[in-house]
């Protein structure tokens, strides 16, 4: 069976990043921390990679020099059931990072995240063109997303 997972390449923060992500997102866990063996580039015994699961999705964090760096061209999306979960995940991932716009943030490791309400795809694909436009206009004015405000914008006649 073919499977997919995401690999994040860090200089030295693979374990710290994986632990922060697992703490932020419910249903997540560290699966293995793998030390660098002798005979490969880098210092023997240091963390080489971490396998972890984020809300059921397999992930890998890898330490190696030089890391290619992260951009917003690739982001991890967390879809939250309610505003309380969105607020908690946003705050946990933002710790030491930088808020951007429309639910995007860069964590302290430089990884781009989108923290969105589960309702966003429904709001962006349902209703009239005017409703979808109001929803998008409301979203464009937000940094952290306010799900109730999006619902209100969509419902406004």
N, C-alpha and C positions, 0 to 999 in steps of 0.2 A: 504494500500500500504506500502510495506517495504521501509524504507529509511536508508541511512547510513550517518554518519557524523564522524568527527575526534574530539577527546577530547585531549587536551594538559594539563598536570598537572604541576602546578607551586607551589612554596612555597607561593609567595605573588605578583607575577608580571603578573597575568592573564590579567588585564585591560591594563597595559602598553604594553604588548606583542600584544594583539589584536589590539590596536590602531596603533602600529608600522606596523603591517602586513596590516591593512586596508589602511594605508597611502601609503604603498609601492606598492600595487597591485590594479590596476584599476578595477572598478566594484565591490568594496568591501565596507562593511559597518558594523558598530556595531549595533546589533539588540536589545540587552538588557544587562544591567549591574545589576546583582542580588546581593543584600546585604545578608550577613549571618544573618539568623533569630536567635532569642533566642532559647535556648534549643539544639543547635547543637554545636559540638566542634569548638572552635575558638572564636574570639572576635565579639560579636554582632555588626552589622552595617558595618563591613569591607566587601570588595568585596569577594564574595564566588565564583561566576562564571560570565562569560561573554559569551553570544551567539553572534556570528558574522558570516558574509558571506564573503568568499574569492572567488572572481571571480565566484560567483554562487554556491560555495560549502559551505554547512552548517558546522560550526565549533563551538567548545565549548572550552573555557579556564577556568580552574578550579584551585582555590587556596586551598591547604590543606597541612598540615605538616604530615610527611615529604614527599616531592615529591620523586618519584622513580628515577628521573633523565632522561636525554635524551641521546641517543646514535645514531650513524649513521645507526643502524639497521632499523630505521624508519626515513624517511625524507619526507618533503613536496616538491613537484616538481612544479615549475612554468615554463610553456612553453610560450616563448615570440615570438611575431610575427616578430620582427626585432631587429637589434642590438641596436638601440636607447632605445627600451623598455627593452631589456636585461640589458643594462648598468644602466638604471634608477632603475630597480628592484634590481639588484645586489647591487648597492651602498646603497639603502635604507635598505635592509635587513642586509648588512654587517656592518652598522653603530654600532660600539661598539662590533662587533663580530670578527670572525677569518676566513679568506679565507682558503680554503683547496685545493683541486685539481679537475680538470675535471668538473668545474661548481658547485662544492659543497662548502658550507660555513656553519659555525655555527653562528647563530645570538647571540646577547648579552645575551640572555636567555638560550642558550645552545641547541636550536632547530636546527636540521640539515635541510638544504635546498639544492635543486638542481635547479639552474637557467639555463635553456637550451633554445636554439633556437628551434622554431617549426619545423625546417628542420631536426633536429637530427635523429628522427626515420626513416625518408625517406632515409637519407644518410647511416644509419646503415643497411638498409634492401634492398637497390637497388644497381644496378650495379654489377660488377664482384667481386669475392672474393678479388682481389687486390685492387679495389677501396674501399671496406669496410675496408680492413686492413690499407690502407693509412689514411682513415678518423679516425679510432680508434687510430692510431699512433699519428696523429696530436692532437686529443683530449687529449691523455695521457700527452702531453707536456704543456697543458694549465692549468691555474688556473681559471680565468674568461674566459668563452668560447668566441672565436672570430668566428662568424658564417661564415664570408667571407673566413677565412682561412680553415675552414672545407670544405666548398664548393670547394675551390681551390684544396685541398688535394684529394678530391673525384674525381675531374675532370682531374687531372694530368695524362697523359698517361705514 
